[in-house]
Amino acid sequence: MQFGQKRFYAGLVRQLHNEEPVTHAAKTIQSIHEQEAIVTEQEFQLWEWIAQYYITTVGEVMHAALPSAFRFGSETKVLLKAFDEEPRNYTDDEYIVAEALSSAGELSIKELQELLGKKTVYPILRSLLYKGVAGVKEEMQGSYSPRYESHLKLADAVPEDEQALQQQVDGLANAPRQQQLFRAFLKKRQEQEQPLIHKVKLQKETDVDAATVRKVIDKGLLEEVEVEVGRMHEYTGERLTSPTLTERQHEAFQAIRQHYHQKDIVLLHGVTSSGKTEIYIKLIEEAIENGGRAL
């Protein structure tokens, strides 16, 4: 089914009826991929329950439940699996697609539509899937992207000895702001005993703008490098000590340990604010001390 000028999405038909939609205009089905049902009514009902339970849409559940071969969309990537160049029950369009995949490695549905000059390529693709010629690529696109911060380092061409560095500082006498920045860089580099200095922090400490930093870089004294930094910051606050259990908590703790000798699962029943968390902490500590893990 087409959405917009170029986007196509595949879906499932659950019911046939003659009632015209009231809130939106009905769209035309471009092609039918499967002549027989691939999802039962019981599975539809299960999807509805999952959608309600996890507060999401049935479409999201369907996308997670269906194999990739049944989830075609305009951005779906198709790749070659096995192709015998000798014609063997290929239609002309199938042969063109297989040959293109053989050269390109993978193509999107949109690219296949442009290649064949047709809006509907799903029947062709479906046939190639069944013949084992093509496959659908699963693409996992994570939302995480690394974060980078700009740092400054002494340019490789600048000598490291103290006398040469002082000459470089003196050479900036006619540009006091640049001289101030370069001198502060050298001082901080010596104090921290590391070659990289955080660019933004150095700018703030010396009260210079980015243009001043750029001029020092252009003069060949400093180089700017991008350093990947983690998004999780190390905790430097006060370390909390392990809680002391009350008599009732200690009894529950010992009872759980005893039950673990007989069963793999133990249920701890208690109302809110009854002290269960402290017992969990003790059990987690014990598991880690014994080389185990806790979730």
C-alpha positions as CSV (number, residue, x, y, z in Angstrom):
1,M,0.0,0.0,0.0
2,Q,1.3,3.4,-1.0
3,F,1.8,6.3,1.5
4,G,3.0,9.5,0.0
5,Q,4.7,9.7,-3.4
6,K,7.4,7.1,-2.9
7,R,6.8,5.2,0.3
8,F,5.2,1.7,0.3
9,Y,4.4,-0.4,3.3
10,A,3.2,-4.0,3.6
11,G,0.5,-5.0,6.0
12,L,-1.9,-7.8,6.9
13,V,-5.6,-8.1,6.0
14,R,-7.6,-9.2,9.0
15,Q,-11.1,-8.7,7.8
16,L,-13.1,-8.0,4.6
17,H,-16.1,-5.7,4.7
18,N,-18.0,-3.2,2.7
19,E,-18.0,-0.3,5.2
20,E,-16.4,2.8,3.9
21,P,-14.0,4.6,6.4
22,V,-15.4,7.7,8.0
23,T,-12.2,9.3,9.3
24,H,-9.9,8.8,6.3
25,A,-9.9,8.0,2.6
26,A,-9.4,4.3,1.7
27,K,-6.1,3.5,-0.1
28,T,-5.7,1.1,-3.0
29,I,-3.8,-2.1,-2.4
30,Q,-1.0,-2.3,-4.9
31,S,-0.4,-6.0,-4.8
32,I,-1.2,-9.1,-2.7
33,H,1.9,-11.0,-1.5
34,E,0.3,-14.1,0.0
35,Q,-2.8,-15.8,-1.1
36,E,-3.2,-17.7,2.1
37,A,-3.3,-16.3,5.7
38,I,0.1,-16.3,7.4
39,V,-1.3,-15.0,10.8
40,T,-4.3,-16.6,12.6
41,E,-7.1,-14.8,14.4
42,Q,-5.7,-16.1,17.7
43,E,-2.4,-14.4,16.9
44,F,-4.1,-11.2,16.1
45,Q,-5.8,-11.3,19.4
46,L,-2.5,-12.0,21.1
47,W,-0.9,-9.0,19.4
48,E,-3.8,-6.8,20.6
49,W,-3.2,-8.0,24.2
50,I,0.5,-7.3,23.9
51,A,-0.2,-3.8,22.5
52,Q,-2.6,-3.0,25.3
53,Y,-0.3,-4.4,28.0
54,Y,2.8,-2.6,26.8
55,I,0.9,0.6,25.7
56,T,2.0,0.4,22.1
57,T,0.4,0.0,18.7
58,V,-0.6,-3.3,17.1
59,G,1.6,-2.3,14.1
60,E,4.7,-2.2,16.4
61,V,3.9,-5.6,17.7
62,M,3.4,-6.9,14.1
63,H,6.8,-5.5,13.1
64,A,8.5,-7.3,15.9
65,A,6.6,-10.6,15.4
66,L,6.8,-11.0,11.6
67,P,9.9,-12.4,9.9
68,S,11.7,-9.9,7.7
69,A,10.5,-11.6,4.5
70,F,7.0,-10.6,5.4
71,R,7.8,-7.0,6.3
72,F,8.4,-5.3,3.0
73,G,8.7,-1.5,2.9
74,S,10.1,1.0,0.5
75,E,13.4,1.1,2.5
76,T,13.7,-2.7,2.8
77,K,17.2,-3.9,1.7
78,V,17.3,-6.9,-0.7
79,L,20.5,-8.9,-1.1
80,L,21.6,-11.7,-3.4
81,K,21.8,-15.2,-2.0
82,A,22.4,-17.5,-4.9
83,F,22.2,-16.7,-8.6
84,D,22.8,-19.0,-11.6
85,E,23.3,-16.8,-14.6
86,E,21.9,-19.5,-16.8
87,P,18.1,-18.7,-17.2
88,R,16.1,-21.2,-15.1
89,N,12.5,-20.3,-14.9
90,Y,13.3,-16.6,-14.5
91,T,11.0,-14.0,-15.9
92,D,12.6,-11.1,-17.6
93,D,12.1,-8.8,-14.6
94,E,13.4,-11.5,-12.2
95,Y,16.6,-11.9,-14.3
96,I,17.1,-8.1,-14.4
97,V,16.7,-7.9,-10.6
98,A,19.0,-10.9,-9.9
99,E,21.7,-9.5,-12.2
100,A,21.5,-6.1,-10.6
101,L,21.8,-7.6,-7.2
102,S,24.8,-9.7,-8.4
103,S,26.6,-6.4,-9.3
104,A,25.4,-4.1,-6.5
105,G,25.3,-6.6,-3.6
106,E,22.1,-5.1,-2.2
107,L,19.4,-2.8,-3.3
108,S,16.4,-1.1,-1.6
109,I,12.8,-1.6,-2.8
110,K,12.9,2.0,-4.0
111,E,16.0,1.3,-6.1
112,L,14.3,-1.9,-7.6
113,Q,11.3,0.2,-8.5
114,E,13.5,2.7,-10.3
115,L,15.4,-0.2,-12.0
116,L,12.3,-1.8,-13.4
117,G,10.3,1.4,-13.9
118,K,7.4,-0.2,-11.9
119,K,5.6,0.8,-8.8
120,T,4.8,-2.8,-7.9
121,V,7.9,-5.0,-7.6
122,Y,6.8,-7.1,-4.6
123,P,5.5,-10.1,-6.7
124,I,8.8,-10.2,-8.5
125,L,10.7,-10.0,-5.2
126,R,8.5,-12.6,-3.6
127,S,9.2,-15.0,-6.4
128,L,13.0,-14.5,-6.1
129,L,12.7,-15.1,-2.3
130,Y,10.9,-18.4,-2.8
131,K,13.4,-19.5,-5.4
132,G,16.2,-18.8,-3.0
133,V,17.8,-16.2,-5.2
134,A,17.3,-13.1,-3.0
135,G,16.9,-12.4,0.7
136,V,15.9,-9.6,2.9
137,K,18.5,-7.8,5.0
138,E,17.7,-7.2,8.7
139,E,19.1,-3.8,9.6
140,M,19.5,-2.9,13.3
141,Q,19.8,0.8,13.7
142,G,20.8,1.7,17.2
143,S,19.9,5.1,18.6
144,Y,23.3,5.4,20.3
145,S,25.9,7.6,18.6
146,P,29.3,8.3,20.2
147,R,29.9,11.7,21.6
148,Y,33.0,13.6,20.8
149,E,34.8,16.6,22.4
150,S,37.5,18.8,21.0
151,H,40.9,18.7,22.6
152,L,44.1,20.6,21.8
153,K,47.6,19.1,21.5
154,L,51.0,20.5,20.8
155,A,51.6,20.4,17.1
156,D,54.0,17.6,16.0
157,A,56.3,20.1,14.3
158,V,56.9,22.1,17.6
159,P,60.0,21.0,19.6
160,E,59.3,19.7,23.0
161,D,62.3,21.2,24.9
162,E,61.6,24.1,27.3
163,Q,63.8,26.6,25.5
164,A,62.1,26.0,22.1
165,L,58.7,26.3,23.7
166,Q,59.6,29.6,25.3
167,Q,60.7,30.9,22.0
168,Q,57.3,30.1,20.5
169,V,55.6,31.9,23.4
170,D,57.8,35.0,22.9
171,G,57.0,34.9,19.2
172,L,53.4,35.6,20.0
173,A,54.3,38.9,21.7
174,N,52.4,40.9,19.1
175,A,49.2,38.8,19.7
176,P,48.7,38.9,23.5
177,R,45.5,36.9,23.4
178,Q,47.1,34.1,21.4
179,Q,50.1,34.3,23.7
180,Q,47.9,34.0,26.8
181,L,46.2,31.0,25.3
182,F,49.4,29.2,24.3
183,R,51.1,29.9,27.6
184,A,48.0,28.6,29.5
185,F,48.0,25.5,27.3
186,L,51.6,24.7,28.1
187,K,51.1,25.3,31.9
188,K,48.0,23.0,32.0
189,R,49.7,20.4,29.9
190,Q,52.6,20.3,32.5
191,E,50.2,20.2,35.5
192,Q,48.0,17.5,34.1
193,E,51.0,15.5,32.7
194,Q,48.9,14.6,29.6
195,P,49.2,15.8,26.0
196,L,45.5,16.6,25.4
197,I,43.8,19.6,26.9
198,H,40.1,20.1,26.7
199,K,39.5,23.0,24.2
200,V,36.3,24.5,25.6
201,K,37.6,24.4,29.2
202,L,40.8,26.1,28.2
203,Q,38.9,28.8,26.3
204,K,36.8,29.5,29.4
205,E,39.8,29.6,31.7
206,T,41.7,32.0,29.5
207,D,38.6,34.0,28.4
208,V,39.5,33.8,24.7
209,D,37.1,33.1,21.8
210,A,37.2,30.3,19.2
211,A,38.8,32.6,16.6
212,T,41.8,33.1,18.8
213,V,42.2,29.3,19.2
214,R,41.9,28.9,15.4
215,K,44.7,31.5,14.8
216,V,47.1,29.6,17.1
217,I,46.2,26.4,15.3
218,D,46.8,28.1,11.9
219,K,50.2,29.2,13.0
220,G,51.1,25.5,13.5
221,L,51.5,25.6,17.3
222,L,48.5,23.6,18.3
223,E,46.4,20.8,16.7
224,E,42.8,20.1,17.3
225,V,41.7,16.5,17.8
226,E,38.3,14.9,18.4
227,V,38.2,12.5,21.4
228,E,35.3,10.1,21.9
229,V,34.0,10.4,25.4
230,G,31.6,8.1,27.3
231,R,28.1,9.2,28.2
232,M,28.3,7.6,31.7
233,H,30.2,9.7,34.2
234,E,32.1,8.0,37.0
235,Y,30.4,8.4,40.4
236,T,32.6,10.4,42.7
237,G,30.2,11.0,45.6
238,E,30.0,9.3,49.0
239,R,30.0,5.6,48.9
240,L,27.1,4.2,50.9
241,T,27.6,1.4,53.3
242,S,25.7,-1.8,53.3
243,P,22.4,-1.5,55.3
244,T,22.0,-3.2,58.6
245,L,19.1,-5.5,58.7
246,T,16.4,-5.5,61.4
247,E,15.6,-8.7,63.2
248,R,12.6,-9.4,60.9
249,Q,14.6,-8.6,57.8
250,H,17.4,-10.9,59.0
251,E,14.9,-13.7,59.5
252,A,13.5,-13.2,56.0
253,F,17.1,-13.1,54.6
254,Q,18.0,-16.4,56.2
255,A,14.8,-18.0,55.2
256,I,15.4,-17.1,51.5
257,R,18.9,-18.6,51.7
258,Q,17.5,-21.8,53.1
259,H,14.8,-22.0,50.4
260,Y,17.5,-21.6,47.7
261,H,18.8,-25.0,48.7
262,Q,15.5,-26.5,47.7
263,K,14.2,-24.3,44.9
264,D,15.6,-22.0,42.2
265,I,12.9,-19.4,42.7
266,V,11.9,-17.8,46.0
267,L,9.1,-15.2,46.3
268,L,9.4,-12.5,48.9
269,H,6.0,-11.0,49.8
270,G,5.8,-7.7,51.4
271,V,3.8,-4.4,51.2
272,T,5.3,-1.1,50.1
273,S,8.0,0.3,52.4
274,S,8.2,-3.0,54.4
275,G,12.0,-3.2,54.0
276,K,12.3,-5.6,51.0
277,T,15.0,-3.5,49.3
278,E,17.5,-3.9,52.1
279,I,17.1,-7.7,51.9
280,Y,17.6,-7.5,48.1
281,I,20.8,-5.5,48.6
282,K,22.2,-8.1,51.1
283,L,21.3,-11.0,48.6
284,I,23.0,-9.1,45.8
285,E,26.1,-8.5,47.8
286,E,26.3,-12.2,48.7
287,A,25.9,-13.3,45.1
288,I,28.6,-10.9,43.9
289,E,31.0,-12.0,46.7
290,N,30.5,-15.6,45.6
291,G,31.3,-14.9,42.0
292,G,27.7,-14.7,40.9
293,R,25.7,-12.0,39.1
294,A,22.6,-10.1,39.9
295,L,20.0,-8.3,37.8
